[in-house]
Amino acid sequence: MELLFVVLIAFAIGLGAHYLLPHRASTGSMLSASVAAAVSSLVWVALLWAGLTFDGGWIWVISLVVGGAVALALSIVLPRRRAASDAALFTRLAKA
């Protein structure tokens, strides 16, 4: 049950990262939220296997911070790379 809460909270964090940062029109609206949920759930399970208990606070903090950081990085890096890729494709097609 706690894993479900982690996924939902991480999804909300990723959704917030998408809507609070600029250039959100160049990525899908659910991409950063889905990545945050997936990363947080993987970190949660890895920390459970490492011996942390689900009722401790550190497993919550670590899994949600890592998922949020990945969503934030994705929301920053992906639009820049897409803009550069689109510009390179445009110049290549304009020469043809």
N, C-alpha and C positions, 0 to 999 in steps of 0.2 A: 504494500500500500504506500509505503514511503517513496518507493521508486516512482510511482505515479505522481506524487506531489512534486518530486524533483523535476520530472519531465514537464509538468505544467508550469512550474515557476520558471524554469529555464526557457521554456517557450515564450513566456511573457517577457523575460529579459531580452531575448533575441528579437522579439517583435518591437520592443522599445528601442533597441539599438538601430533597427531598420528605420523607424519613423523619426528618431531624434537626430540622425545624421543627415548631412546634405547628399545630393546625388542619388536619392533613393529610386528615381525613375529608371535607372539603368540596371537594376537587379530585381528579381522577383520578390514579392512582398513576404513570402513565407520561407525564403531561402535561409536567411540568417536565424530566424526562429527555429526552423527545423534542425539546422546545424547545432545551435545552442542546446536544443533538447537532446540530440544524439550524443554530443560530446559530454554533456553533464551526466547522462545515464551511463555512458561507458566509464567515466571517471568514478561515478558512484559504485558501480559493480567492482571496479578494480580496487577501490578503497575498502570495500567489504571483504574482498578476497585477501587484502593485505592485513586485515584484522581490526579495522575500525568498526565500531558498532553503529547501528543506524539511529540510536537514540542519543549519540554524542553530537556535539555542535560542530566539530571540525569537519566531519564528513559532509555536512550541509554547506559549510562555508567554502571548502575547497572545491567541491563539485560545481557549485553555482558560480563561483568566481572564474573557474577555468572555462566553463561553458560560456559565460558572458564575455570573457576576454576573447575567445575564439570568434564569437559572433561580432564583437566590436571590430576585431582585426579584419574579418571578412567584409564587413560593411564599409571599411575604409579602403582596403586594398582592391577589392573586386571592381568598383566603379572606375578607379584610376586605370587599371589594366584594360578594362573594356574600352575606355575612351582612347587609350593609346592603340589598341588593336583596331578599333574602328577607323581611326585616322590613318593608320598604315594601310588598311584595306582600301580606303578611299583614294589615297595617293596611288596605290598600285592599279586600281581600276581606272583612275583618271588618265593615266599614261597609256592605257591600252586603246 
